[in-house]
């Protein structure tokens, strides 16, 4: 599924997933800087979702805490930088870091 074509405020509210429905390692699109960016959920609650995402085409990442209704959308496509060809669950299982993760598997240790 490619990135959404409409801005968050143009989306049908009935198609927006509730914030509490997101889980760790869910692939998402994050709306930042007027564009949808590939991201991964790090944590979620009923009120907010913390995501790591790629702002633009760079290999760098950013992290932010958002509300789903304003700027998140489920993503099916794999991202070569964030997903590394592994599910996030597999990546976390392969990570052997303690404290802050430095192995680039996409897990925030």
C-alpha positions in Angstrom: 0.0 0.0 0.0 1.6 3.3 -1.1 1.6 6.4 1.1 -1.8 8.1 1.4 -2.4 10.9 -1.1 -4.4 13.1 1.1 -3.5 15.2 4.1 -4.7 14.0 7.5 -7.5 16.7 7.7 -8.9 15.5 4.4 -9.3 11.8 5.5 -12.7 10.3 6.3 -12.7 10.0 10.1 -14.4 6.6 9.7 -11.2 5.3 8.1 -8.9 6.5 10.9 -7.8 3.7 13.3 -8.2 4.4 17.0 -4.9 5.3 18.7 -5.3 2.3 21.0 -5.4 -0.2 18.1 -1.7 0.4 17.2 0.9 -2.0 18.7 4.7 -2.1 18.9 6.3 -2.9 15.5 3.3 -1.9 13.5 4.3 -0.3 10.2 2.8 3.1 9.7 2.8 6.2 7.6 3.6 9.4 9.6 2.5 12.8 8.4 5.3 15.3 9.0 6.4 18.4 7.1 3.5 18.2 4.6 4.4 14.6 3.5 3.8 11.0 4.6 6.9 9.3 5.8 7.5 5.5 6.5 7.6 4.7 10.2 7.4 2.0 12.9 5.5 2.1 16.2 7.7 1.9 19.2 5.0 2.1 21.8 1.3 2.9 22.0 -1.4 3.7 24.5 -5.1 4.7 24.2 -4.0 8.3 23.9 -0.8 8.5 21.9 1.6 6.5 19.7 5.4 6.9 19.7 7.0 6.2 16.3 10.4 6.2 14.7 10.1 7.4 11.1 12.2 8.5 8.1 11.8 12.2 7.3 12.3 12.3 3.6 14.5 9.9 1.5 17.5 10.0 3.9 18.7 7.0 5.9 18.4 9.0 9.1 15.4 8.7 11.5 13.4 10.8 13.8 11.1 9.9 16.7 7.9 11.6 17.8 4.8 11.0 19.9 1.5 11.5 18.0 -2.2 10.9 18.0 -3.4 8.5 15.3 -6.3 10.7 14.1 -4.0 13.5 13.2 -1.1 12.0 11.4 -0.8 8.2 11.3 -1.9 5.6 8.7 -1.3 1.9 8.6 1.5 0.8 6.2 1.8 -2.5 4.5 4.9 -1.8 2.3 8.3 -2.7 3.7 10.8 0.2 4.1 14.4 -0.8 3.3 15.9 1.4 6.1 13.3 0.8 8.9 12.3 -2.8 8.3 15.5 -4.3 7.1 13.7 -7.2 5.5 12.7 -8.5 9.0 9.6 -8.1 11.0 10.2 -5.9 14.0 9.6 -8.9 16.2 12.3 -10.8 14.5 14.6 -7.8 14.7 14.1 -7.4 18.4 14.7 -11.1 18.9 18.1 -10.8 17.1 19.1 -7.7 19.0 21.7 -8.5 21.7 22.3 -4.9 22.8 21.6 -3.8 26.4 20.5 -0.3 27.2 20.5 1.8 24.0 20.3 -0.4 20.9 23.2 0.2 18.5 22.7 -2.7 16.1 20.5 -0.9 13.6 17.7 -3.5 13.7 15.2 -0.6 14.3 14.6 -1.3 18.0 15.0 1.5 20.5 16.6 -0.3 23.3 
